[in-house]
């Protein structure tokens, strides 16, 4: 889009943003760390090839993300080769790799050319009992040892104590204090592994962590209760500097926080920029949809095929006079276009607009008759009425009373 005044791009009311910002403490710079290529691929049934990952990474780079979490190189040769290709692609975005708290994993990330190792080490009691079987002392010792090893390998270290939202707070505080003193960790990620967090609990965690250390915080939320975007924004509003999100909300089980929804909410509702070119949202969404094989719901916010489709006659009548009567921002801001569809709820204004688009003229009485025919067709077929079918219905009615259109 051009550099027109933002007031021409959205309308959210006189008090919305002011109220949203009350009590918020956003970081001076909010950065997007996309994990479509790692957690996105962990959605059941999704497989990205090396070339798929490179195409998505290049699209993410054009989009303006700060960092690309490119995969888990220890998981397969395909992942390792993809990470190497992405790291060597000359992208502006930083490239990180997820590793376990193991020297061989960290070595592999370094050999592949990653900028950072994301050390993944479960912190909740339920996860530790099932996986690591470490007591608190051993847990902290391993975290310090592996983060120091990553730094010795020349990697930035992002520590991911996953299942953070079900952890023991005393252990988390102890861990953060140790990191603060050691200087071996560049960022700590809050991970809502099972999607059970609430915005209030994410805000609480960020603020509690801030009391212990000044290490930058990242938010990574799953969507099991439909709260991933809200939780991610809550973390940002509490001061988290990094947001871990995915294109289309792709991810394990119910997915992750959607990059496009998170960025647009921050931009328009909270007045917070993330360095993302929102006009590319539709293109990258379609690319990920195609390569993942996961079809979007038509009413998916921002990028769904029906996100800017209007049928209701009353809505369309207002929309034709002022788009902000039916939309809070213009579709071009996210690479979309507005559409008016005809169905059971169509009104005369909608039908007249569509007739003008296909080059057919009709009198008010004919428009009324065509509208009734459209409604009847939609009820019978339980579908929208296509432009071709509208033209056929209209020509039948116009032919029956040709003089009325003169």
Legacy VTK file of the C-alpha trace (Angstrom):
# vtk DataFile Version 3.0
C-alpha trace
ASCII
DATASET POLYDATA
POINTS 406 float
0.000 0.000 0.000
1.046 3.589 -0.353
1.829 5.963 2.489
-1.667 7.386 2.881
-2.829 8.551 6.295
-3.521 5.460 8.433
-6.997 6.755 9.220
-7.916 5.770 5.668
-6.822 2.193 6.365
-8.717 1.327 9.529
-11.335 2.515 11.992
-11.492 1.106 15.536
-13.366 3.827 17.425
-12.281 6.659 19.657
-11.505 4.703 22.831
-10.493 1.186 21.733
-6.739 1.631 21.452
-6.552 3.932 24.464
-8.284 1.360 26.659
-6.172 -1.471 25.234
-2.956 0.327 26.106
-3.921 1.081 29.701
-1.584 -0.824 31.987
0.408 -2.233 29.042
4.198 -2.049 28.959
5.196 -3.032 25.430
8.892 -3.397 24.686
10.416 -0.613 22.540
10.824 -3.171 19.761
8.702 -6.287 19.234
10.281 -8.953 17.057
8.665 -11.855 15.260
10.345 -15.266 15.529
8.466 -17.492 13.111
8.400 -21.242 13.719
6.277 -22.438 10.783
9.142 -24.631 9.575
9.525 -26.368 12.939
6.327 -26.374 15.006
4.202 -25.826 11.902
5.547 -29.043 10.431
4.750 -30.823 13.693
1.049 -30.555 12.850
-0.131 -34.104 12.225
0.239 -35.090 8.578
2.322 -32.085 7.485
5.601 -32.731 5.668
7.812 -30.007 4.237
10.585 -31.007 1.848
13.917 -29.218 1.778
12.747 -27.127 -1.175
9.415 -26.388 0.524
11.233 -25.081 3.575
13.548 -22.930 1.510
10.608 -21.377 -0.377
8.755 -20.628 2.850
11.904 -19.241 4.484
12.471 -16.900 1.546
8.843 -15.735 1.758
9.199 -15.180 5.514
12.323 -13.141 4.870
10.476 -10.943 2.397
7.697 -10.607 4.949
10.188 -9.090 7.384
10.383 -11.590 10.248
13.323 -11.105 12.598
14.075 -14.801 12.971
13.197 -18.104 11.332
13.164 -21.214 13.511
14.101 -23.492 10.655
13.691 -26.946 12.161
15.276 -29.663 14.271
18.403 -30.842 12.432
18.841 -33.924 14.650
15.430 -35.258 13.644
16.262 -36.193 10.030
18.687 -35.681 7.159
15.943 -33.744 5.380
15.714 -31.272 8.276
19.485 -30.932 8.439
19.773 -30.285 4.708
16.928 -27.759 4.849
18.578 -25.894 7.718
21.878 -25.777 5.833
20.161 -24.469 2.694
18.280 -21.779 4.614
21.379 -20.718 6.561
23.284 -20.358 3.283
20.500 -18.538 1.402
21.685 -15.038 2.268
18.526 -14.097 4.156
18.273 -11.000 6.320
16.366 -12.972 8.955
18.368 -14.812 11.579
18.140 -18.602 11.415
17.820 -20.759 14.540
17.525 -24.489 15.156
15.740 -26.406 17.896
18.025 -28.748 19.847
17.790 -30.980 22.852
20.065 -30.306 25.819
22.766 -32.474 24.254
26.214 -31.663 22.943
25.744 -33.616 19.698
22.537 -31.695 18.924
24.285 -28.383 19.544
27.274 -29.458 17.447
24.942 -30.300 14.579
23.178 -26.935 14.759
26.553 -25.181 14.620
27.739 -27.276 11.666
24.556 -26.485 9.753
25.256 -22.756 10.035
22.513 -21.809 12.482
22.801 -18.442 14.209
21.229 -19.759 17.415
20.494 -22.983 19.231
17.100 -23.174 20.853
17.790 -25.448 23.808
14.609 -27.364 24.600
14.477 -28.731 28.143
11.138 -29.577 29.850
10.586 -27.793 33.155
7.178 -28.929 34.456
7.056 -31.806 36.919
4.889 -33.933 34.627
7.257 -33.513 31.672
10.420 -34.072 33.718
9.026 -37.220 35.324
8.240 -38.700 31.933
11.325 -37.521 30.041
14.379 -36.174 31.860
13.966 -37.678 35.338
16.166 -34.898 36.807
15.787 -33.264 40.196
15.948 -29.473 40.485
19.704 -29.323 41.086
20.469 -31.546 38.130
18.021 -29.663 35.938
19.656 -26.282 36.561
23.157 -27.763 36.240
22.329 -29.300 32.855
20.776 -26.036 31.614
23.889 -24.082 32.595
26.227 -26.659 31.093
24.442 -26.873 27.759
23.858 -23.128 27.400
27.566 -22.510 28.090
28.452 -25.174 25.535
26.250 -23.494 22.906
27.960 -20.158 23.560
31.382 -21.824 23.277
30.295 -23.077 19.856
29.652 -19.484 18.769
25.866 -19.798 18.857
23.340 -17.478 20.390
21.419 -19.405 23.037
17.637 -19.289 23.342
16.578 -21.430 26.265
13.178 -23.074 25.985
11.999 -24.524 29.320
8.959 -26.043 27.753
5.661 -26.536 29.538
6.529 -23.304 31.311
2.900 -22.546 32.053
2.684 -25.645 34.286
6.080 -25.278 35.953
7.067 -24.811 39.584
7.668 -21.068 39.925
10.460 -21.486 42.435
12.406 -23.641 39.991
11.805 -21.150 37.186
13.040 -18.286 39.368
16.106 -20.277 40.350
16.843 -21.103 36.707
16.520 -17.477 35.599
18.732 -16.280 38.436
21.383 -18.778 37.365
21.173 -17.597 33.760
21.404 -13.970 34.824
24.610 -14.712 36.716
26.162 -16.991 34.083
25.452 -14.782 31.062
25.097 -17.893 28.905
21.508 -17.334 27.732
20.416 -14.625 25.294
16.669 -15.229 25.517
14.200 -17.361 27.461
11.039 -18.683 25.861
7.777 -19.118 27.744
6.195 -22.221 26.207
2.511 -23.001 26.674
3.056 -26.579 25.535
-0.487 -27.888 25.994
-2.290 -24.607 25.312
-3.707 -24.339 28.828
-2.584 -20.786 29.612
-4.802 -17.730 29.918
-3.865 -14.130 29.091
-3.730 -13.396 32.810
-1.301 -16.244 33.493
0.986 -15.236 30.621
1.088 -11.647 31.894
1.831 -12.961 35.381
4.687 -15.153 34.151
6.332 -12.344 32.177
6.156 -9.990 35.148
7.477 -12.615 37.562
10.373 -13.373 35.236
11.162 -9.681 34.957
11.551 -9.509 38.749
14.374 -12.038 38.573
16.296 -11.176 35.425
16.614 -8.801 32.487
17.030 -11.549 29.878
14.718 -10.961 26.864
11.554 -13.062 26.866
9.823 -14.876 24.022
6.206 -16.089 24.002
5.215 -19.385 22.338
1.559 -20.390 22.709
-0.582 -23.250 21.465
-4.226 -22.839 20.554
-6.037 -25.670 22.343
-8.552 -23.250 23.886
-8.487 -20.752 21.013
-6.415 -18.346 23.112
-3.001 -18.535 21.433
-3.191 -15.097 19.822
-4.703 -13.485 22.922
-2.038 -15.097 25.117
0.757 -13.993 22.806
-0.507 -10.416 22.794
-0.850 -10.532 26.588
2.812 -11.494 26.781
3.794 -8.639 24.494
1.718 -6.182 26.511
3.560 -7.332 29.646
6.899 -6.573 28.001
7.987 -9.719 26.118
10.254 -8.720 23.247
9.872 -11.780 20.986
6.747 -13.510 19.702
6.909 -17.075 18.380
4.148 -17.561 15.805
3.339 -19.492 12.624
1.776 -18.695 9.277
-1.919 -19.676 9.278
-1.535 -20.747 12.923
-0.095 -24.065 11.717
1.195 -26.312 14.496
0.684 -29.295 16.759
-2.884 -30.334 17.609
-4.907 -27.092 17.374
-1.966 -25.066 16.124
0.022 -22.080 17.313
-0.596 -18.364 17.477
-1.237 -17.146 13.944
1.429 -14.719 12.756
-0.987 -12.711 10.657
-3.624 -12.397 13.398
-1.066 -11.483 16.053
0.650 -8.872 13.903
-2.571 -7.248 12.710
-4.042 -7.070 16.215
-0.859 -5.481 17.524
-0.694 -3.039 14.626
-4.282 -1.847 14.499
-5.707 -2.466 17.954
-2.631 -1.689 20.042
-0.626 0.588 17.753
2.460 -1.652 17.931
4.652 -2.289 14.891
6.572 -5.508 14.333
8.465 -4.763 11.120
6.163 -7.005 9.083
4.915 -6.141 5.577
1.258 -7.029 6.069
0.427 -6.639 2.367
2.208 -9.967 1.781
-0.005 -11.933 4.157
-2.300 -13.396 1.524
0.552 -14.583 -0.697
2.516 -16.317 2.063
-0.659 -17.787 3.570
-1.571 -19.391 0.245
1.994 -20.696 -0.152
1.950 -22.379 3.264
-1.563 -23.687 2.664
-0.433 -25.260 -0.602
2.807 -26.775 0.690
1.345 -28.011 3.986
-1.841 -29.419 2.479
-3.818 -27.902 5.374
-6.796 -26.013 3.953
-7.866 -22.795 5.644
-11.351 -22.299 7.013
-13.169 -19.833 4.725
-13.785 -17.514 7.679
-10.165 -17.589 8.917
-9.365 -14.029 10.075
-7.094 -11.913 7.875
-6.364 -14.469 5.128
-9.497 -16.613 4.787
-11.208 -16.609 1.418
-14.334 -15.245 3.055
-12.612 -12.751 5.365
-13.873 -9.838 3.252
-16.887 -11.480 1.602
-20.276 -9.850 2.273
-23.754 -11.247 1.618
-26.241 -9.596 3.999
-28.238 -6.923 2.180
-28.196 -4.482 5.090
-24.433 -4.855 5.524
-23.724 -4.377 1.828
-25.969 -1.322 1.623
-23.857 0.354 4.304
-20.585 -0.975 2.924
-21.211 0.605 -0.464
-21.455 4.000 1.207
-18.565 3.575 3.659
-16.478 0.399 3.918
-15.901 0.937 7.636
-19.569 0.251 8.343
-18.798 -3.408 7.664
-15.029 -3.708 8.116
-12.567 -2.315 10.641
-9.687 -2.156 8.133
-9.322 -2.193 4.369
-8.584 -5.587 2.780
-5.688 -4.220 0.724
-3.738 -3.841 3.977
-3.331 -7.634 4.066
-3.232 -8.290 0.318
-6.933 -9.142 0.113
-9.862 -7.799 -1.933
-13.437 -7.198 -0.875
-16.165 -9.274 -2.500
-19.943 -9.136 -2.524
-21.639 -12.491 -2.861
-25.274 -13.176 -3.604
-27.320 -15.635 -1.615
-30.376 -16.012 0.592
-29.579 -12.784 2.451
-28.883 -10.649 -0.633
-30.458 -7.222 -0.940
-31.301 -5.045 -3.922
-28.139 -2.951 -3.449
-25.992 -6.088 -3.688
-27.777 -7.305 -6.799
-27.576 -3.886 -8.482
-23.836 -3.729 -7.783
-23.247 -7.191 -9.218
-25.365 -6.435 -12.282
-23.275 -3.320 -12.902
-20.111 -5.431 -12.608
-21.263 -7.854 -15.294
-22.597 -5.090 -17.530
-26.350 -5.607 -17.238
-28.766 -2.733 -16.724
-32.086 -3.162 -14.948
-34.884 -0.980 -13.646
-35.692 -0.911 -9.912
-38.605 -3.303 -10.483
-36.389 -5.672 -12.435
-33.698 -5.502 -9.746
-36.351 -6.423 -7.203
-37.466 -9.389 -9.308
-33.891 -10.535 -9.887
-33.220 -10.262 -6.160
-36.164 -12.543 -5.399
-34.934 -14.998 -8.013
-31.445 -14.976 -6.477
-32.849 -15.647 -3.005
-34.968 -18.539 -4.280
-31.986 -20.019 -6.125
-29.805 -19.836 -3.011
-32.449 -21.508 -0.854
-32.811 -24.329 -3.375
-29.079 -24.939 -3.892
-27.880 -23.877 -0.411
-25.027 -22.149 -2.200
-23.973 -18.701 -3.330
-25.260 -17.632 -6.719
-22.336 -17.299 -9.126
-21.940 -14.393 -11.524
-22.730 -16.682 -14.455
-25.910 -17.905 -12.814
-26.879 -14.343 -11.869
-26.457 -13.327 -15.503
-28.684 -16.181 -16.646
-31.413 -15.335 -14.106
-31.196 -11.642 -14.926
-31.412 -12.131 -18.694
-34.512 -14.285 -18.276
-36.230 -11.565 -16.259
-35.002 -8.732 -18.513
-36.205 -10.597 -21.588
-39.663 -10.915 -20.044
-39.958 -7.125 -19.622
-37.373 -5.472 -21.916
-39.046 -2.040 -21.928
-38.708 -1.661 -18.152
-34.945 -1.246 -18.450
-35.167 1.593 -21.030
LINES 1 407
406 0 1 2 3 4 5 6 7 8 9 10 11 12 13 14 15 16 17 18 19 20 21 22 23 24 25 26 27 28 29 30 31 32 33 34 35 36 37 38 39 40 41 42 43 44 45 46 47 48 49 50 51 52 53 54 55 56 57 58 59 60 61 62 63 64 65 66 67 68 69 70 71 72 73 74 75 76 77 78 79 80 81 82 83 84 85 86 87 88 89 90 91 92 93 94 95 96 97 98 99 100 101 102 103 104 105 106 107 108 109 110 111 112 113 114 115 116 117 118 119 120 121 122 123 124 125 126 127 128 129 130 131 132 133 134 135 136 137 138 139 140 141 142 143 144 145 146 147 148 149 150 151 152 153 154 155 156 157 158 159 160 161 162 163 164 165 166 167 168 169 170 171 172 173 174 175 176 177 178 179 180 181 182 183 184 185 186 187 188 189 190 191 192 193 194 195 196 197 198 199 200 201 202 203 204 205 206 207 208 209 210 211 212 213 214 215 216 217 218 219 220 221 222 223 224 225 226 227 228 229 230 231 232 233 234 235 236 237 238 239 240 241 242 243 244 245 246 247 248 249 250 251 252 253 254 255 256 257 258 259 260 261 262 263 264 265 266 267 268 269 270 271 272 273 274 275 276 277 278 279 280 281 282 283 284 285 286 287 288 289 290 291 292 293 294 295 296 297 298 299 300 301 302 303 304 305 306 307 308 309 310 311 312 313 314 315 316 317 318 319 320 321 322 323 324 325 326 327 328 329 330 331 332 333 334 335 336 337 338 339 340 341 342 343 344 345 346 347 348 349 350 351 352 353 354 355 356 357 358 359 360 361 362 363 364 365 366 367 368 369 370 371 372 373 374 375 376 377 378 379 380 381 382 383 384 385 386 387 388 389 390 391 392 393 394 395 396 397 398 399 400 401 402 403 404 405
